[in-house]
């Protein structure tokens, strides 16, 4: 029986890299997508030599609107069918909506929302036709609440959560699953890139990328719709649902200082 093929975006570091290691450890062949070709080659060589799996790298920048179509075309021309899609690529930015550059925020939506949606639409029909496979979308614990000082980022992750849960129900009985991983602060390059690493939320403690990836991987294999790793993140998500939204907004703003 042929090994499943897993496509992972944002695979060059952090949660994406750890997910690649977990899937490879289970014998899955990999298509690794990220901007940094040198890091992709290094990871591909590591996984091929350690686990004996097939690896293919696709250096692509999902900020570019044509990237998703290019990925699909290159894999189709190579005769590669994607059994599992991991939409991990994404980024954020800390600052007031009116202070952050418009381009930074629109490209954030391109990667976090549009590229994720397009890749899912391009590869999901094949999984349904084969009646196997699934999608693992990486959102954030931010998806459960508004996020003053990171308003666009929080809104983008709320989209990922609601989109994932919606198609999870649509796919019932097809043999295909969708899981949304919602981590809180995590020890990755995201913190420095978004300047969140100096915020109170990060200073209160962050999970390791390996811990988050393992929770997401296990939840995906079990067919869970939503995975919230860590007790603190579960408590925050629950409190947001029960507390006054005026208070939730103020607490979120405080955590971003």
Secondary structure, DSSP 4 states (H G I P E B T S, - for coil): -PPPEEEEESTTSHHHHHHHHHHHHTT-EEEEEES-HHHHHHHHHHHHHHH---EEEEE--TTSTTHHHHHHHHHHHTT---SEEEE-------S-TTTS-HHHHHHHHIIIIIIHHHHHHHHHHHHHHHT--EEEEE--GGGGS--TTSHHHHHHHHHHHHHHHHHHHHTTTTT-EEEEE---SEESTHHHHHTGGGSHHHHT--EEHHHHHHHHHHHHHTT-SEE--SHHHHHHHHHHHHS-HHHHHHHHHHHT-
